[in-house]
Amino acid sequence: MTVQSERPVTLAQLNACTRDAFTAALGAIFEHSPWVPERTCAARPFASVDALHAALCETLAAANPDEQLALIRAHPELAGKAAIRGELTEASTREQSGAGLDRCTPEEYARLHALNAEYGRRFGFPFILAVSGYGRAGILAELERRLANARDAEFGEALRQIGRIARFRLNDLLGG
């Protein structure tokens, strides 16, 4: 099956489409990093959304540390400058809004921006959290808690959170 004008929207279509269509359909799953689905395409067919997600995460785990760091850095700060300027991807906008980050009080924004800045200085990449199920207070608490981590531990946690974000996005796309 060749998908030209329409993106695949079912697992069966993803399993049968061209590599370019597969990559295009899943390109937003990992923030500005279509290389993840592109490299995963050869592992088709996938028996389930779980199997697809696992393969995507395996691709991420097999990437070199520079590629992983670039993916982490492709993620926007929570309620950061990109959000204020309206420059987030559609998925990031929906996720941050769902967690109430677009409705922060001035005090919450100030605290979040200060913690984001401290986190960035400490680790060299933005704080990553799959915000589904979190409210503003929970996000702030998690950010404060994770500031105490060692860089290697936080790098691994950022990758785990990216995997969780990818799963939520796959569920949105495929209803998995």
Phi and psi in degrees as a GROMACS rama.xvg file:
@    title "Ramachandran Plot"
@    xaxis  label "Phi"
@    yaxis  label "Psi"
@TYPE xy
-111.061  124.424  THR-2
-102.653  120.385  VAL-3
-107.081  -64.3854  GLN-4
-90.8764  -20.5821  SER-5
-111.94  142.544  GLU-6
-81.156  144.616  ARG-7
-60.7992  142.415  PRO-8
-128.905  -0.489329  VAL-9
-123.293  161.278  THR-10
-63.0999  -39.7211  LEU-11
-60.3769  -42.2801  ALA-12
-65.2827  -41.1886  GLN-13
-62.5945  -38.2395  LEU-14
-68.2849  -23.817  ASN-15
-106.901  -13.6444  ALA-16
-79.4496  175.006  CYS-17
-69.6597  163.559  THR-18
-60.5369  -42.1722  ARG-19
-63.237  -41.3582  ASP-20
-68.0778  -38.9832  ALA-21
-60.4406  -48.8459  PHE-22
-62.9987  -42.7991  THR-23
-64.7341  -40.5616  ALA-24
-66.1922  -34.3109  ALA-25
-106.822  5.74218  LEU-26
-60.3665  -27.4227  GLY-27
-91.6474  -3.40941  ALA-28
-63.7987  -41.4015  ILE-29
-111.291  113.776  PHE-30
-41.2121  113.065  GLU-31
51.3025  33.5133  HIS-32
-138.7  67.3782  SER-33
-65.7794  -10.0403  PRO-34
-62.6463  -26.0095  TRP-35
-66.5047  -56.3632  VAL-36
-65.7053  -33.1826  PRO-37
-58.7114  -44.7059  GLU-38
-73.4201  -22.546  ARG-39
-84.008  -20.9809  THR-40
-52.6217  -39.7827  CYS-41
-65.2353  -16.15  ALA-42
-81.9514  -1.08053  ALA-43
-63.9069  157.993  ARG-44
-84.2136  154.966  PRO-45
-103.859  133.516  PHE-46
-77.565  -20.9375  ALA-47
-158.471  168.411  SER-48
-63.8137  -35.6068  VAL-49
-59.1918  -43.9772  ASP-50
-65.7423  -40.1895  ALA-51
-62.1984  -47.4877  LEU-52
-60.7204  -44.4911  HIS-53
-60.5807  -41.9949  ALA-54
-65.8886  -41.1216  ALA-55
-61.4149  -43.6288  LEU-56
-67.305  -34.3737  CYS-57
-64.9027  -39.4496  GLU-58
-60.6756  -45.2202  THR-59
-61.7651  -43.8266  LEU-60
-64.6547  -31.5661  ALA-61
-81.9592  -11.8224  ALA-62
-67.8475  157.701  ALA-63
-76.2341  160.14  ASN-64
-57.6849  -32.6423  PRO-65
-66.3375  -40.1887  ASP-66
-66.8441  -41.2659  GLU-67
-62.5762  -44.0781  GLN-68
-63.1168  -40.602  LEU-69
-61.1827  -39.7824  ALA-70
-65.6115  -44.4453  LEU-71
-58.428  -45.9246  ILE-72
-70.582  -16.3382  ARG-73
-73.1032  -15.9702  ALA-74
-80.1362  140.403  HIS-75
-78.7473  155.867  PRO-76
-63.9305  146.363  GLU-77
-68.8905  124.732  LEU-78
55.5184  32.6293  ALA-79
-88.489  -165.86  GLY-80
-60.2045  -39.6414  LYS-81
-62.7128  -38.5514  ALA-82
-65.9685  -43.2677  ALA-83
-63.4877  -38.396  ILE-84
-82.2675  -3.16224  ARG-85
73.3787  31.3223  GLY-86
-104.405  10.7202  GLU-87
-75.5725  156.083  LEU-88
-64.9423  162.837  THR-89
-57.8098  -42.7686  GLU-90
-64.752  -45.3007  ALA-91
-63.4402  -40.2133  SER-92
-59.8948  -47.2875  THR-93
-62.4621  -43.5785  ARG-94
-66.1554  -46.9079  GLU-95
-66.7024  -38.8506  GLN-96
-64.9616  -40.9732  SER-97
-61.1092  -28.2351  GLY-98
-88.9828  0.680081  ALA-99
82.7661  10.5611  GLY-100
-69.3813  -17.2398  LEU-101
-83.0471  -0.893411  ASP-102
-123.238  26.0576  ARG-103
-63.6543  145.448  CYS-104
-72.5399  163.475  THR-105
-55.5294  -37.2552  PRO-106
-66.7736  -42.0619  GLU-107
-64.5438  -42.563  GLU-108
-59.6698  -45.5797  TYR-109
-61.6246  -44.1306  ALA-110
-65.6651  -44.7129  ARG-111
-62.4054  -43.7997  LEU-112
-65.2015  -40.096  HIS-113
-65.1081  -44.1867  ALA-114
-67.0416  -41.6809  LEU-115
-58.3643  -43.6132  ASN-116
-64.4268  -44.149  ALA-117
-63.06  -42.754  GLU-118
-61.6744  -47.3735  TYR-119
-60.0129  -41.6445  GLY-120
-63.7581  -42.6099  ARG-121
-70.6513  -40.7635  ARG-122
-109.394  -22.067  PHE-123
83.4123  15.3919  GLY-124
-156.531  163.627  PHE-125
-75.5874  154.541  PRO-126
-65.683  126.168  PHE-127
-114.948  128.893  ILE-128
-146.959  129.292  LEU-129
-73.2684  102.259  ALA-130
-79.1887  -5.68691  VAL-131
-57.1658  127.051  SER-132
90.8997  -4.76619  GLY-133
-105.504  147.724  TYR-134
-105.369  -179.351  GLY-135
-58.6305  -45.3733  ARG-136
-63.4764  -40.8852  ALA-137
-65.7893  -37.8251  GLY-138
-64.9495  -46.051  ILE-139
-60.655  -42.0777  LEU-140
-64.6515  -41.8709  ALA-141
-65.7207  -41.1055  GLU-142
-62.4456  -45.5467  LEU-143
-61.5975  -43.8293  GLU-144
-62.9389  -44.3533  ARG-145
-74.746  -16.5773  ARG-146
-60.6731  -21.5632  LEU-147
-82.0996  -9.54758  ALA-148
-70.5557  156.772  ASN-149
-74.0689  156.748  ALA-150
-59.8227  -45.1163  ARG-151
-60.8181  -41.8129  ASP-152
-64.1979  -40.7598  ALA-153
-71.351  -34.2152  GLU-154
-60.3047  -47.5163  PHE-155
-62.6989  -39.5455  GLY-156
-66.1297  -38.9731  GLU-157
-60.282  -42.6419  ALA-158
-65.7609  -39.6545  LEU-159
-62.6538  -42.446  ARG-160
-64.5637  -38.0322  GLN-161
-62.4456  -39.2505  ILE-162
-62.1332  -39.4037  GLY-163
-66.3021  -43.1821  ARG-164
-59.5265  -44.5478  ILE-165
-59.2164  -40.185  ALA-166
-64.7707  -44.2924  ARG-167
-60.2238  -41.5749  PHE-168
-68.1336  -38.6627  ARG-169
-62.0448  -43.2523  LEU-170
-59.9155  -40.914  ASN-171
-63.4358  -40.517  ASP-172
-75.2009  -44.1588  LEU-173
-110.782  -3.35133  LEU-174
67.7826  31.7053  GLY-175
